[in-house]
Amino acid sequence: MEGDLSFWLPTVLVVAAASALTLYSAWNRKGKGRYLCDDCRFNNPDDCLKIERPRAVSCLSYRTLVEAKQLETKTEAKLETNLETTPETKIETK
């Protein structure tokens, strides 16, 4: 009986862990629609030239509209900070 338990316990734990990881990745996958292009910021022919568009299920360039807005806001804030902290340079004319 003890030999059976030492075999089945690790097996059950591995199966449970694999199932939990599968469910986690399914719930936290990229894209809210069936395809990534459904809610991608580059979902138009001018911005995305990939042959998978509009039915891509994986894409390295994928960015949600929310991520794009956050990135733009951070970039603008960083530029404003740099402009405020950079001393003005005077150009001397002869």
C-alpha positions in Angstrom: 0.0 0.0 0.0 2.8 2.4 0.9 4.5 1.8 -2.5 1.3 2.7 -4.4 1.0 6.0 -2.5 4.6 7.0 -3.2 3.9 6.5 -6.9 0.5 8.1 -7.2 1.0 11.1 -5.0 3.8 12.7 -7.2 1.8 11.8 -10.3 -1.3 13.5 -9.1 0.6 16.6 -8.0 2.2 16.9 -11.4 -1.1 16.5 -13.2 -2.7 19.1 -10.9 0.1 21.6 -11.4 0.0 21.1 -15.2 -3.8 21.6 -15.2 -3.5 24.8 -13.1 -0.8 26.3 -15.4 -3.0 25.5 -18.4 -6.0 27.2 -16.9 -3.9 30.2 -15.8 -2.5 30.7 -19.3 -5.9 30.3 -20.9 -7.4 33.0 -18.7 -4.5 35.3 -19.0 -3.8 35.1 -22.7 -3.2 38.1 -24.9 -6.2 39.6 -26.7 -9.8 39.7 -25.6 -11.2 38.6 -28.9 -10.8 35.4 -30.8 -7.9 36.9 -32.7 -5.2 39.3 -31.5 -6.0 41.7 -34.3 -9.5 42.3 -32.8 -8.1 44.7 -30.1 -4.6 45.5 -31.4 -3.5 49.1 -31.8 -2.0 48.2 -35.2 -5.2 46.7 -36.7 -5.3 48.5 -40.0 -3.6 47.9 -43.3 -1.3 50.9 -43.1 0.2 50.0 -39.7 0.4 46.2 -40.0 1.8 44.4 -43.0 1.9 40.9 -41.5 0.3 38.2 -43.7 -1.5 36.8 -40.6 -3.6 40.0 -40.2 -6.6 40.1 -39.4 -6.6 36.5 -38.0 -3.3 36.4 -36.0 -3.2 34.2 -32.9 0.4 35.1 -32.1 2.3 38.3 -32.8 5.4 39.9 -31.5 4.1 43.4 -32.4 0.8 43.0 -30.6 -0.2 46.0 -28.4 -3.6 46.6 -26.9 -5.1 50.0 -27.2 -4.7 50.4 -23.4 -1.0 49.5 -23.5 -0.4 51.9 -26.3 -2.1 54.8 -24.4 -0.1 54.0 -21.3 3.2 53.9 -23.3 2.4 57.3 -24.9 1.6 58.9 -21.6 4.8 57.6 -20.0 6.8 58.8 -23.0 5.2 62.3 -22.9 5.8 62.6 -19.2 9.5 61.5 -19.6 10.0 64.1 -22.4 8.4 66.8 -20.3 10.7 65.9 -17.3 13.7 66.0 -19.5 12.8 69.4 -20.9 12.3 70.8 -17.4 15.6 69.5 -16.1 17.8 70.3 -19.1 19.4 73.6 -18.7 18.8 76.1 -21.4 21.7 76.4 -23.8 22.6 79.9 -25.0 23.8 80.3 -28.5 26.2 83.1 -29.0 26.1 85.0 -32.2 29.1 86.9 -33.6 
